[in-house]
Amino acid sequence: MKGLIWKSMIFGLGVLMLTSGCTQLQKSDQIAVGKGNIVVKLTDAPFPVSLVDKAMVTIDKIEIHSVDSLKTDKNDTAKTTAFIVLSDKVQEFNLLDLRNSITADMLDISIGVGRYDIIRMHVVASKVILKDGTEFQMKIPGGTKSGLKIQLIPQLVVKSGIVNEVLIDFDDSKSFIAQGNIKSKKGIKGFMFKPVIRAMVEKQSGRIEGKVFENDTTLIEEAHVQILRADTVFSSALTDNEGRYALIGLPAGTFQVKCEKDSYNPVQVDQVVVKAQEKTLLDFKMTKLKETSGSPNI
């Protein structure tokens, strides 16, 4: 649903300490010589929000992997890797608060110059709370307990005195799988937690945003906007109460974008170009489905 942004190693929720010989965290305007800075922010993709009040995740550790830390042993037969602990602070987020380009700062920290290719995030708890107060605690998959590994493509390159941002997109629509009839509160029997997360270096990504409407006075709320590459959904968003949506942290390239909403004809736009550090505006005008035999054709 929404994501995390790193500025060459910054968690925005307070001052932290680094392990592996790192010193006390610096503010982004006080970067030590030979260090860079990272800011990590969390965002989320859309989730069926009509019945859900909160979709919570608790994270107690965030690490990053240094490509330059790869070393071989004396016999040159084995390699060791190094994960650097960026934060071991317990942080809880409601992913439903992180929609349409809204992000939550997770980290603000200084880190050594070099190349980094993997973020590892330790999720310890997750739950969904419906609007009627019903609460569903979810089991954390075994692999998640050891840390979710999120590939940074391209790699994050930290340079001395430079602040970088990393956006982590937590896709709720794929991560929280409802059991039962999701169109009725009483029909929902529970949720399965299968986290789907991606990470992008902010300065190498772009965004698509716009509005969805029926006419000049009728804006469409909770329309589902999806961006696809090779027929695979890359990211998605739900429009807010003003019919607006935003897809952020997108790699440069050409995409297909679809917009769907119950009772409306779907709209598709091909060859939508995304450029790094640029905003692409894309609005959708939708038309009502024709009624058949006195009933909506849904």
N, C-alpha and C positions, 0 to 999 in steps of 0.2 A: 504494500500500500504506500507507505512513504519510505524515505531512505535516510542514510547517514552521509555526512560530508566531512572529509578530512582536509585540513589545510596543512599540508606537509607535516602533519602530526599534531592536530589540535582537537581535544575534546572540549566542547563548549559547556560542560557541566561542572566546571571547577578546576582547581589546580591539582594535578596528579603527580605521581612519581614514577619514573621509568626504572625498570630493572635492567639487568645485564650491564651495569656500570653507567647508566644514564643519570643525568643530574636532574635537579628540580625543574619542573615545567616552566617554560618562559611564556610571557604574553607574546602575541604575534608581532608586536612592534618592538620587542626586546629580544630578538633572536641572537643567540650566542654565535660567535665566530666558529665556522666549521659545522654549523647546524642549520637545519631547515625547519619549517613548521608545517604541521598537518592539522586540518580541521575535519572532523568526521561528523556527518549529519545523517539522520535517519528519515526516510520517507516511506510511503506505502502506495501500492496499487489498489484498484477498487475492490470493494467487498460488498455483498448484498446488505446494505445498511438499513433497510426498511424495518427489520425486526431486531437488529443488533444495536446495543448501546455502547459497548466497549469490546475491543479485541486487544487483550493485554499480553505483552511479552516482558519477561524479566531477564536481564543480561548481567552476568557478574564478572566477565573478563573479556577483554579485546586485545588481540595480539596482531602483529604484522611480521611477515617473513622477509628477511633480507636476502636478496639474490647474491649479493657480494660476500655473504658469510659462508658460502659453500667452500668447504675445505676438504682436501684429501689426506688420508693417513700417510704414514711414512712409506708404506709399501705401494701407495698410489692405487689402492684397490677399492677403497670405500669413501663415500662422501658423507659429510654431516651437514645438517642445515640448522639454522638458528631462527627461532621465533622470539621476537622482542615483545614483552608485555607492555602494552600502552596504558591499560587501565584494569584494575581489579576491584573497581567500585561497583556495587549493586545498583543497577538502574532499571526502572520500570517505565514502559511506554504504552500509551493507548494509541494503537496504530490508526484508529479512526480519526484521530486528531490531525493526522499527517496526510492530507489529501490535496491534490491539485497544486503542487509545487511548495506546499508547507513542509518544512523540515524541522527536526529537533537536533540541536547540537549535542554530540555525545562526547567530544574529546577535543582538547586544545593542548598541544604538547610539542616540544622540540625533539628532534631525532637526528641521528647522524646522516650526513649526505650519502647518497647511494641509490641503488635500485631495489624496489620492493614489489613483489608479485602476488602475494596472498594475504588476505585478512582472515583471521580466525576469530569467530565470535562464539562465546559460550552462553547458550540459552538454557536457563535452569527452570523456568516455569512459564506457563502460558494458560490463558483462560479466556472464554467468551462469556459476556454478560448480555442477556437479552433486555429489551426495553421494559419487560414486565418484572425484571429483577432475577429471573432464572439464571443460574450460573453454571457453567460447564468447565471444570478443570480438565486439562488435557495432559496425556502422557507425553513425555519428551522422548523421542526416538533415541535408541542407544548411541547412534553415531553423533547425534546432536550433543549428547552429554560430554563428549570429548572435544567438541568445538566444531562449528560449521565453517568449512573452508570456502572462502569466496575469492575466486580468481579475479585479479585486476588485469584487464585487457584494454588498452596496452598497460605495460608496467608503469608504476608510479616512480618518477625520477625526482629525488629530493636534491636540491642544490642549496648551497650556502646562502643564508639570508633571504630565501624565497619561501613564500607561503603557498601551499597547495591545498586543494579541496578534493575530497573523495565523497561521492554520493553513493549511499547504500540503499537500494530499493528492496523493501520487504513486501513481496507480492501476497497480499492477504487472500485474494481470490483463489490462489492455488495453494496457499499454506494452511488455510483453515477449511477443512472439507466437512460440510454439514451432513449429518446422518438423519434420514427421514424426509419429511415434507417441509422444504424450506419456505413455502408460501404461507405456512401457518405456525404460530408460536407453539401450539400444542403438538404440531407435527414434527418439530425438531427434537430428535432423541439425543443429540450430542454432536461433538465435533472431533475430527482427527487432525492432528498437527503434523504436517509434512512441509517444513519450511522451504520456500523457494526464494532465493535472494541473489541479487546481482550487484556489482560494484563498478563504478565508472569514475575516472579522473575528471573532475569538473571542467578543467580548461581544455580538455579534448572532446567534450560533448556539447550537444546543442539541445534545443527544446522545441516542441510544437504546442501551441495553445490557441484557443479561440472560444467560440460560443456555439450553442446548438439552439435553434429556434424554429417555430412553425411559421411565424410572421413577425411583423415589427413589434407586436405587443405580447406575443405568446412565447416565452422562453421555456425550454424543456429541461426539467430537473431529472437527475439520475439517468440520463442517457449514457450508454456504455460506449466509450471511444477506445478503439483498439488499434495499435500499430503493429504491422506484420512485416516479416521478412521471410521470403521463401515459404509462404503459407503457414508460418509459425508465429504465434502471438509473442511479440517481444516485450511489450508493456501495454498498460491500459489505464483508463481513468473514468470516473463517474462525474458528470456535471453537477455543479452545486445549485443552490436555489436561484441563482441568477443565470443558469444555463451555461456557465463557464467551466472549462476544463484546462488542464495543463499536463503535458507529458514531458518530464525532465530527465536529464542524465542519459540522453540518447547519443549513440555513436554517429559520427558523420556517415552519410550514405543516403540511398534512395529507398523509400518504404511505401507500403500500401497502408492506408488508414481507413477504418470502417467505423460507422456510427450506427448503433442499434437502440431501439426502445420499443417496448410492448405497445401495440396499437399503431405503430408507425412503420412506414416502408424503410428498410435499411438503406443507408447511403454509403457508397464506397468511392474513394479517391485514390488513383494510382499515381506512381511516380512523384511522391512527395519528397522533396530534397531537404535533408538536415545537414547544416554546416556547424562545425565546432565554434563555440562561443557566440552563436547566433540564434535568434528566435524566428521560427517559421509560424506565420499566422494562418490558421485554417478554420473557417466557419462551416457549419453544416445547416442547411435548410431541409427540414424533414416534412413529409406529407403524411396525413392520416391514411391508414388502410381503409379501403372501401368496405362498407358493410354488406353482408350477404344474408338474405332471409331475415332481415331485421336484427341480426347480431353482428358484432365486430368480427372481422376476419383476423383472428390472432393466431 
